Amino acid sequence: MTNADGPGTHPSPALRIGAPERQVARDALEVHLDEERLDADEFARRIAACEQAVDQTELLRIFADLPAPRPQLPSAEAPAETDEDMPPAVLAGCLSLGLGIPVAIVVGAVYGAWWALAVPVAVTVAMAYADHLRRPSPNRTGDGDPRASG
């Protein structure tokens, strides 16, 4: 089998398959039967081969002489780690600035207390500094003076 199968169809040879992968292969074979690329006997033979396949290589071998569609099978690569969760301090800082500045502008315009603009900024800076102090630093040993060397 060559890499001309397209992305996502040339998996690791040892990656085992299960019922979902076999169903995707059966669906693809039905398309080929409907488009008369396969006769009923060949379709039945390939469906039986799908049921007997143990890994992705065996399953894709069934489609070696057929054009697309081919089963899109998962790869063995782990998904890239994404840090979608925003740290609480960042979320609180965004809320503080996003809600606090418009309120401070209104307070400044109505009451002439323009110093109120400093409040959301100061709160955000204080939260960021507190979060910085809370997180462990690779340079801190946690046992006294960081300048002391054993």
N, C-alpha and C positions, 0 to 999 in steps of 0.2 A: 504494500500500500504506500502511496506517495503522499507528500504533503500538499498535493493539489486539491485535497478534499475541502480546503477552506478552513477558516479559523473555527476552533471549537470542535472539529471533527477528527483530529489526529491526536488521540489521547495517549497516555502512558499505557504500555501493553499490559501491565499487571493490574490495572484498575478494574475492580469487579463491578458487575452490573446487577440490577435488581428489576423488580416489576415495572417501575416507571420508565426505565430505559428500554425495556422490551416493548412496552406499550407505544413509545415514540417510534420505535423501529417498525412495529406492526402498522401504525398509521402511515408511515412513509411508504411501506410496501403496498398498502391499499391504494395510494395515489398512483403508484406505478401500474397496478392492476387496472385501475379506472382509465388510465391513459394508454392501455393495451401494450405496455412494454413487457408485461409478463402475462402468460396464459394461466389458467386456473391451476394446472399441475405444478408449474414453476412457483407460483404464489404459495401454494400449500407446502412445497418443499422448503421455501425460504422462511415461512412462518414457523415450521418445525425447527429449522436451524436457529431461529431467534430464541425459541424456547430452550434450546440446548446450550446456547452461548453462555459462557461463564464470565468473560471479560470483554472490555470494549473493543479490543482488536478483533475477536471472533465475531462480534456483532457487526462491525464495520466491514468485515470481509464479505458479508452477505450482500453489501451494496457496491462492491468493487467494480462491477461492470454496468452500473446504473448511474444516470445523471442525477442531479438534484431533483427531489429532496432526499436528503440523507438525514439520519437522526443527529440532532445536536446534543452531544453528550457532555456532561460536566468534566472539567479537567482535574487533574490531581493537585494542581496548585492551590494553596490556601488563599482565600480572598485577602486582599490588601486590608490592613487594619486602618480603620478610619476613626478618628476621634470626633464623632458627631455631637457628643455631649459637651455642652459649654460649661466650664467651671462656674460654680455658684458666684464667685466674686466678680467674674466678668459679666455674668447676667445681671447681677445687682448693680454693677457700675453702669451698664448700658441703660438699665431702667432709671437709675438715679439721674443720669444725664438727660435721657430722652424725655422723662417726665418732669424733672426738676427745673431744667432751663426754661421751658415754656411757662411754668408756674412762676419762676423767679422774674421773668420778663413782665408778666402781668402784675405781679406785686410791685415791681419797680415802676411801672407806668402808672399804676393806680395810686400808690402810696408814696412814691418817690424814694423807695428803699432799694436803690440799685445795688447795694451791697449784697442783696439776696442772691445775685447771680453767682457769687462765690460759694454759696452753700452746696449746690449739687456737685460742683467741681471738687470742693474740699472733701465731701463725703466719698466721692469716687476715689480720690487719691488716698484717703485714709483706709478704705477697704482694700485697695491694691497693696498698700504697704503692710496691712495686717495679714493679707494672704501671703505676701512675700516672706514675712517672719514665720508664718505657720509652716511653710513648706521646708523640708530638710534641704540643706545646701551641701553639695559634695565637699566643700572646703571646711565645713564645720564638723568637728569631731564630737562635740557634745560633752566633753570632759574638761572644761576649764578654758584657759587662755589658748586661742588658736595659734598664737605666736610661739608657744612653748613647744619645744621639740625634745622628745623623750630622752 
